[in-house]
Amino acid sequence: MQKKYSTLLILTLALFSKTTRAQETVYPAGAQKNTIAITHATLHVGNGVVLTDATVVFTNGKITTVATGVAAPAGATIVDATGKQVYPGLILPASSLGLREIGAGVRGTNDFQEIGENNANIHTLVSYNTDSKVINVLRANGILLAHVAPEGELIEGQSSVVQLDAWNYEDAAYKADMGQFITLPSFIVRARGGRGMMRPQSSDPLKEATDKVEAIKKFFTEAKAYMQEKTHVANNLKFEAVRGLFEGKQKLFVRANEVKQMLVAIDLGKTFGFNTVIVGGSESFQIASILAENKIPVIIDNEHALPATEDDDVDQPYKLPAQLSKAGVLIALNDANVQAKQINMSFNAGTAAAYGMDREAALSAMTLNTAKILGIDDRTGSLEVGKDANIVISNGDILDMRGNQVIKAYIQGRDISLDNKQKQLNERFKQKYKIN
């Protein structure tokens, strides 16, 4: 009887392996070997410049030539981009990619949040899952790098930038532990109730919010005092984790949408000398001049959304990128919806362009601007000599749903696969129903 069950188990596993193997054919590309030249391209540099009939050459993962009217070097592999659009790889500026897979439905697939209100010493990078199915979907829409960040209460932990073609988190690391995330409490008093009945909250929400802000300030004040000590009786892991903030090696990313929250974020930056970035910023247009004056960048979380308040214009979220840009605020465009919808980031840029933002500036808000905010603009974000060859080739306009047809992408010169589970399922059912 035992032998019979063992044989049945082996047959079941073999069948399972055969039916699922087709979904596991996407794996990281090998290092670039030959010099590659993309020729006759419409080249969007990422800094506002567009070159026609241009050539970009890269070798050993680095860009060596960006010019018009030049021939490809002898022996180079030629990629003819006649009629194609070439872009820098897009960068997702704030995401739980690789930390959250199936949402609330399957807890075991989520590792984006820790228990407690102070997790400054958490390293998000070590939880990053390079086998996430979502990664391959994003790459197919031109997103080649991502800023992976924790979520939680108050002080959330350290964030890192990853490149999306790796065997493990060590390979994926593009810039490790470069940010510290915090979430500020809401200062809006909301009524609670159900079935149309409204009743006041039992506690004082404004006092609770103020107390939480004071707790954050107290932590940073104590951390600053700790940094000034020459020796320590014992190392404090949470204080050590924010050392980079005081030394200017990390940035403080503050999740804030309300005006009061953003003003608190500005005050935190001034008080402790932090490089501060707003994440969210739905009401940021109200204080655009203050943000510009204090050189506070904004990562706009969700442009395809309803207005933040009843008094806002119905198209206020669409106008926000142009409003901030015209005020002199450095912005990056994000899509903070559920994971699979982050492929729509480039279409957010298209909407921004339709509502008053220059098209190349909208592209920069997903490339060079984002790289500047994340502190990686010396390596990526634009197609310039000396930078990593993070390149996307599309049949058409990457900001347009109809034109965004990414046909080839390179990460650090590696010719990566653009296959994913959705494409495989598409082919599967095209075969089943004999669709050409």
C-alpha positions as CSV (number, residue, x, y, z in Angstrom):
1,M,0.0,0.0,0.0
2,Q,2.8,2.4,0.9
3,K,4.6,1.7,-2.4
4,K,1.3,2.4,-4.3
5,Y,1.0,5.8,-2.6
6,S,4.7,6.6,-3.3
7,T,4.2,5.9,-7.0
8,L,1.1,8.0,-7.1
9,L,2.9,10.9,-5.5
10,I,5.8,10.7,-7.9
11,L,3.4,10.7,-10.9
12,T,1.5,13.7,-9.5
13,L,4.7,15.7,-8.9
14,A,5.9,14.8,-12.4
15,L,2.6,16.0,-14.0
16,F,2.7,19.2,-11.9
17,S,6.3,19.9,-13.0
18,K,5.3,19.4,-16.7
19,T,2.3,21.7,-16.5
20,T,4.1,24.5,-14.6
21,R,7.4,24.5,-16.3
22,A,6.2,26.9,-19.1
23,Q,5.6,29.5,-16.4
24,E,9.2,29.3,-15.1
25,T,11.2,30.1,-18.2
26,V,12.0,33.7,-17.3
27,Y,15.4,34.0,-15.7
28,P,18.1,36.7,-15.4
29,A,20.2,37.4,-18.4
30,G,24.0,36.9,-18.5
31,A,26.5,39.7,-18.5
32,Q,26.9,41.7,-21.7
33,K,29.7,40.2,-23.8
34,N,29.7,42.0,-27.1
35,T,29.5,45.8,-27.8
36,I,25.9,46.7,-28.8
37,A,24.9,49.6,-31.0
38,I,21.3,50.8,-31.3
39,T,21.1,52.7,-34.6
40,H,18.7,55.1,-36.4
41,A,16.7,55.6,-33.3
42,T,14.5,58.5,-32.0
43,L,16.4,58.9,-28.8
44,H,14.7,60.4,-25.7
45,V,17.8,61.2,-23.6
46,G,15.7,61.7,-20.4
47,N,16.9,65.2,-19.7
48,G,14.5,66.9,-22.1
49,V,16.6,66.3,-25.2
50,V,15.3,64.3,-28.2
51,L,17.8,63.1,-30.9
52,T,16.6,61.8,-34.3
53,D,18.4,59.2,-36.3
54,A,20.7,58.7,-33.3
55,T,23.1,56.0,-32.2
56,V,23.7,54.7,-28.7
57,V,26.6,52.4,-28.1
58,F,27.3,50.4,-24.9
59,T,29.8,47.9,-23.8
60,N,30.4,46.1,-20.5
61,G,27.1,47.5,-19.3
62,K,28.1,51.2,-19.8
63,I,27.1,53.7,-22.4
64,T,30.1,54.8,-24.5
65,T,28.5,56.8,-27.3
66,V,25.3,58.9,-27.7
67,A,25.3,60.9,-30.9
68,T,23.8,61.5,-34.3
69,G,25.5,60.9,-37.6
70,V,28.0,58.4,-36.3
71,A,28.7,54.8,-37.5
72,A,28.5,51.8,-35.3
73,P,31.9,50.6,-34.2
74,A,33.4,47.6,-36.0
75,G,32.3,44.3,-34.6
76,A,29.4,45.7,-32.7
77,T,26.1,43.9,-32.6
78,I,23.7,46.2,-34.5
79,V,20.1,46.7,-33.3
80,D,18.3,48.7,-36.0
81,A,15.8,51.0,-34.3
82,T,14.4,52.6,-37.4
83,G,11.0,54.0,-36.6
84,K,11.4,53.0,-33.0
85,Q,11.5,55.1,-29.8
86,V,14.4,54.6,-27.4
87,Y,14.2,55.6,-23.7
88,P,16.1,55.3,-20.4
89,G,14.8,52.5,-18.3
90,L,11.9,53.7,-16.1
91,I,12.3,53.8,-12.4
92,L,9.5,53.0,-9.9
93,P,10.1,55.6,-7.2
94,A,8.3,54.0,-4.1
95,S,6.9,50.5,-4.0
96,S,6.5,47.3,-2.0
97,L,7.5,45.3,-5.1
98,G,9.0,42.0,-4.2
99,L,7.6,42.4,-0.6
100,R,3.9,42.0,-1.4
101,E,2.7,39.4,-3.8
102,I,-1.0,38.4,-3.4
103,G,-2.1,41.2,-1.0
104,A,-4.2,40.5,2.0
105,G,-5.4,37.2,0.7
106,V,-2.3,35.1,1.5
107,R,-0.3,36.5,4.4
108,G,2.7,34.3,3.8
109,T,3.4,36.1,0.5
110,N,3.7,39.5,2.2
111,D,6.8,40.9,4.0
112,F,6.4,44.6,3.8
113,Q,5.5,45.5,7.4
114,E,6.8,44.8,10.8
115,I,5.0,45.0,14.2
116,G,5.5,48.1,16.2
117,E,5.8,51.9,15.6
118,N,9.6,52.1,15.4
119,N,11.4,49.8,12.9
120,A,14.2,52.1,11.9
121,N,16.7,49.2,11.8
122,I,14.7,47.0,9.4
123,H,16.5,46.3,6.1
124,T,13.8,46.0,3.4
125,L,16.3,44.7,0.9
126,V,16.8,41.3,2.6
127,S,13.1,40.6,2.2
128,Y,13.0,41.4,-1.5
129,N,11.8,38.5,-3.5
130,T,13.5,38.4,-7.0
131,D,11.1,35.6,-8.0
132,S,8.0,37.8,-7.8
133,K,5.7,37.3,-10.8
134,V,4.9,41.0,-10.7
135,I,8.5,42.0,-11.6
136,N,8.3,40.5,-15.1
137,V,5.1,42.3,-15.8
138,L,6.6,45.6,-14.9
139,R,9.7,45.0,-17.1
140,A,7.5,44.4,-20.1
141,N,6.3,48.0,-19.7
142,G,9.7,49.5,-19.5
143,I,10.2,49.6,-15.7
144,L,13.8,48.4,-15.0
145,L,14.5,49.7,-11.5
146,A,12.5,50.1,-8.4
147,H,12.8,51.8,-5.0
148,V,11.6,49.1,-2.6
149,A,10.2,50.5,0.6
150,P,8.6,49.2,3.8
151,E,5.2,50.2,5.2
152,G,3.9,50.4,8.7
153,E,3.4,52.7,11.6
154,L,5.5,55.9,12.1
155,I,9.2,54.9,11.6
156,E,9.0,52.1,9.0
157,G,12.5,51.1,8.1
158,Q,15.2,51.4,5.5
159,S,14.6,51.3,1.7
160,S,16.8,50.3,-1.2
161,V,16.9,50.6,-5.0
162,V,16.9,47.4,-6.9
163,Q,17.4,46.5,-10.6
164,L,14.7,44.1,-11.9
165,D,16.9,41.3,-13.3
166,A,18.5,39.3,-10.6
167,W,18.8,35.8,-9.0
168,N,18.7,37.1,-5.4
169,Y,18.5,40.3,-3.4
170,E,22.3,40.7,-3.3
171,D,22.4,40.7,-7.1
172,A,19.4,43.0,-7.3
173,A,20.9,45.7,-5.0
174,Y,21.5,48.9,-6.9
175,K,21.8,51.2,-3.9
176,A,21.2,49.6,-0.6
177,D,19.7,51.2,2.5
178,M,19.7,54.7,0.9
179,G,16.4,55.9,2.5
180,Q,14.5,55.8,5.8
181,F,10.7,55.8,5.5
182,I,8.2,57.3,8.0
183,T,4.5,57.8,7.9
184,L,3.0,60.9,9.6
185,P,-0.4,60.6,11.3
186,S,-3.4,62.3,9.9
187,F,-4.4,65.7,11.4
188,I,-7.9,65.5,10.0
189,V,-10.7,64.8,12.4
190,R,-13.0,62.2,10.9
191,A,-16.4,61.1,12.3
192,R,-17.1,57.5,12.7
193,G,-20.3,55.7,12.1
194,G,-22.4,53.4,10.0
195,R,-25.7,53.1,8.1
196,G,-25.7,56.9,7.7
197,M,-25.3,57.6,11.4
198,M,-22.3,59.8,12.4
199,R,-20.9,59.9,15.8
200,P,-17.8,61.7,17.2
201,Q,-14.6,59.8,18.0
202,S,-14.2,58.8,21.6
203,S,-10.6,60.1,21.8
204,D,-8.9,63.2,20.7
205,P,-7.4,62.5,17.2
206,L,-5.5,65.7,17.0
207,K,-3.8,65.1,20.4
208,E,-3.0,61.5,19.3
209,A,-1.4,62.8,16.0
210,T,0.6,65.5,17.9
211,D,1.8,62.9,20.4
212,K,3.0,60.6,17.6
213,V,4.9,63.5,15.9
214,E,6.5,64.3,19.2
215,A,7.5,60.7,19.6
216,I,9.2,60.8,16.2
217,K,11.0,64.1,17.2
218,K,12.1,62.5,20.5
219,F,13.5,59.5,18.7
220,F,15.6,61.7,16.3
221,T,16.7,64.0,19.2
222,E,17.9,61.0,21.2
223,A,19.6,59.5,18.0
224,K,21.4,62.8,17.5
225,A,22.7,62.8,21.0
226,Y,23.8,59.2,20.5
227,M,25.7,60.1,17.4
228,Q,27.6,62.8,19.3
229,E,28.9,60.3,21.8
230,K,32.4,59.2,21.1
231,T,31.9,55.8,22.7
232,H,28.8,53.8,23.6
233,V,28.2,51.4,26.5
234,A,26.2,49.3,24.0
235,N,25.3,49.9,20.4
236,N,21.6,50.9,19.7
237,L,20.6,49.3,16.5
238,K,17.7,51.8,15.9
239,F,19.9,54.8,16.4
240,E,22.7,53.3,14.2
241,A,20.1,52.7,11.5
242,V,19.5,56.5,11.1
243,R,23.2,57.5,11.2
244,G,23.1,57.9,7.4
245,L,20.3,60.6,7.8
246,F,22.5,62.7,10.0
247,E,25.6,62.2,7.8
248,G,23.6,63.0,4.6
249,K,24.1,59.5,3.1
250,Q,20.4,58.7,3.4
251,K,17.2,60.6,2.6
252,L,14.1,60.8,4.8
253,F,11.0,59.7,2.8
254,V,7.9,61.0,4.5
255,R,4.5,59.6,3.5
256,A,2.3,62.7,3.7
257,N,-0.8,63.9,1.7
258,E,-2.3,66.6,3.9
259,V,-0.9,70.1,4.0
260,K,-0.3,69.9,7.8
261,Q,1.6,66.6,7.4
262,M,3.9,68.1,4.7
263,L,4.6,71.2,6.9
264,V,5.6,68.8,9.7
265,A,7.9,67.0,7.3
266,I,9.5,70.3,6.3
267,D,10.0,71.2,9.9
268,L,11.6,67.8,10.6
269,G,14.0,68.3,7.8
270,K,15.0,71.8,9.0
271,T,15.3,70.7,12.7
272,F,17.6,67.8,12.1
273,G,19.2,68.7,8.8
274,F,17.7,65.8,6.8
275,N,17.3,65.6,3.1
276,T,13.6,65.2,3.0
277,V,11.3,63.8,0.2
278,I,7.5,63.8,0.3
279,V,5.7,60.6,-0.8
280,G,2.1,61.1,-1.7
281,G,1.6,64.8,-1.8
282,S,-2.0,64.9,-3.0
283,E,-2.5,68.4,-1.4
284,S,1.0,69.6,-2.3
285,F,-0.3,72.1,-4.9
286,Q,-1.5,74.2,-2.0
287,I,2.0,74.8,-0.7
288,A,4.0,74.3,-3.9
289,S,6.0,77.6,-3.4
290,I,7.0,76.5,0.1
291,L,8.1,73.1,-1.1
292,A,10.1,74.7,-3.9
293,E,11.7,77.2,-1.5
294,N,12.8,74.4,0.8
295,K,13.9,72.2,-2.1
296,I,11.6,69.4,-1.0
297,P,11.0,66.9,-3.9
298,V,7.6,65.1,-4.2
299,I,6.9,61.6,-5.3
300,I,3.3,61.8,-6.6
301,D,1.8,58.5,-5.5
302,N,-1.4,58.2,-7.4
303,E,-2.3,60.5,-10.2
304,H,-5.2,58.4,-11.5
305,A,-7.4,59.1,-8.5
306,L,-10.3,61.1,-7.2
307,P,-9.6,64.6,-5.8
308,A,-8.4,64.6,-2.2
309,T,-11.2,66.9,-1.0
310,E,-14.7,67.9,-2.1
311,D,-13.5,71.4,-2.8
312,D,-10.9,70.4,-5.4
313,D,-11.4,70.4,-9.1
314,V,-12.5,67.0,-10.4
315,D,-9.3,66.9,-12.5
316,Q,-7.0,68.2,-9.8
317,P,-4.9,64.9,-9.5
318,Y,-4.2,65.1,-13.3
319,K,-3.1,68.8,-13.0
320,L,-0.8,68.2,-10.0
321,P,2.4,67.2,-11.8
322,A,2.3,70.3,-14.0
323,Q,1.4,72.6,-11.1
324,L,4.4,71.4,-9.0
325,S,6.8,71.4,-12.0
326,K,5.9,75.0,-12.9
327,A,6.4,76.0,-9.3
328,G,10.0,74.6,-9.4
329,V,9.4,71.5,-7.4
330,L,11.3,68.4,-8.4
331,I,8.8,65.6,-8.9
332,A,8.7,61.9,-9.7
333,L,5.6,60.0,-10.9
334,N,4.6,56.8,-9.2
335,D,1.6,54.5,-9.2
336,A,0.9,53.4,-5.6
337,N,-2.1,51.2,-6.5
338,V,-2.0,47.4,-6.1
339,Q,1.1,45.8,-7.5
340,A,-0.1,44.8,-11.0
341,K,-1.4,48.3,-11.7
342,Q,2.1,49.8,-11.3
343,I,2.6,49.0,-15.0
344,N,0.5,52.0,-15.6
345,M,3.1,54.5,-14.3
346,S,4.1,55.6,-17.8
347,F,0.4,56.3,-18.6
348,N,0.3,58.6,-15.5
349,A,3.0,60.5,-17.3
350,G,0.9,60.6,-20.4
351,T,-2.0,62.1,-18.4
352,A,0.3,64.7,-16.9
353,A,1.4,65.7,-20.4
354,A,-2.3,66.0,-21.4
355,Y,-2.9,68.3,-18.5
356,G,-0.2,70.9,-19.0
357,M,3.2,69.2,-18.5
358,D,5.8,69.0,-21.3
359,R,6.1,65.5,-22.6
360,E,9.8,65.2,-22.2
361,A,9.5,66.6,-18.7
362,A,6.9,64.0,-17.9
363,L,9.3,61.3,-19.1
364,S,12.0,62.8,-16.8
365,A,9.6,62.5,-14.0
366,M,9.9,58.7,-14.4
367,T,13.7,58.7,-15.2
368,L,16.2,61.4,-14.5
369,N,14.1,63.2,-11.8
370,T,13.5,59.9,-10.0
371,A,17.2,59.1,-10.2
372,K,18.0,62.5,-8.7
373,I,15.6,62.0,-5.9
374,L,17.0,58.5,-5.1
375,G,20.6,59.6,-5.4
376,I,21.4,57.4,-8.4
377,D,21.5,60.0,-11.2
378,D,25.3,59.5,-11.5
379,R,24.6,56.0,-12.7
380,T,21.2,56.0,-14.5
381,G,18.1,58.0,-15.4
382,S,19.3,59.3,-18.7
383,L,21.1,58.0,-21.8
384,E,24.5,59.7,-21.3
385,V,28.0,58.5,-21.7
386,G,29.4,56.8,-18.6
387,K,26.0,55.8,-17.2
388,D,24.6,52.2,-17.0
389,A,23.0,50.9,-20.1
390,N,19.5,50.8,-18.8
391,I,17.6,51.1,-22.0
392,V,14.1,50.5,-23.4
393,I,13.1,50.2,-27.0
394,S,9.4,50.7,-27.9
395,N,7.5,50.5,-31.2
396,G,5.8,53.8,-30.2
397,D,5.2,56.4,-27.6
398,I,5.9,54.9,-24.2
399,L,3.5,57.4,-22.5
400,D,0.6,56.2,-24.7
401,M,-1.3,53.0,-24.1
402,R,-1.5,52.4,-27.8
403,G,2.1,53.2,-28.5
404,N,3.7,51.5,-25.5
405,Q,4.9,48.3,-27.1
406,V,8.3,47.5,-25.5
407,I,10.1,45.1,-27.8
408,K,13.6,45.1,-26.1
409,A,15.2,46.2,-22.9
410,Y,18.6,46.2,-21.3
411,I,19.6,46.4,-17.7
412,Q,23.3,47.3,-17.2
413,G,23.8,46.1,-20.8
414,R,22.1,42.7,-20.3
415,D,19.5,41.8,-22.9
416,I,16.7,40.9,-20.5
417,S,13.6,38.7,-21.2
418,L,10.3,40.6,-21.6
419,D,8.3,37.4,-21.2
420,N,5.9,37.1,-18.2
421,K,3.0,34.9,-17.0
422,Q,0.4,37.1,-18.7
423,K,2.1,36.8,-22.1
424,Q,2.4,33.1,-21.6
425,L,-1.3,32.8,-20.8
426,N,-2.2,34.9,-23.8
427,E,-0.2,32.6,-26.1
428,R,-1.8,29.5,-24.4
429,F,-5.3,30.6,-25.1
430,K,-4.5,31.9,-28.6
431,Q,-3.5,28.3,-29.3
432,K,-6.5,26.9,-27.7
433,Y,-9.0,29.0,-29.6
434,K,-6.8,29.2,-32.8
435,I,-6.5,33.0,-32.7
436,N,-3.8,34.3,-35.1
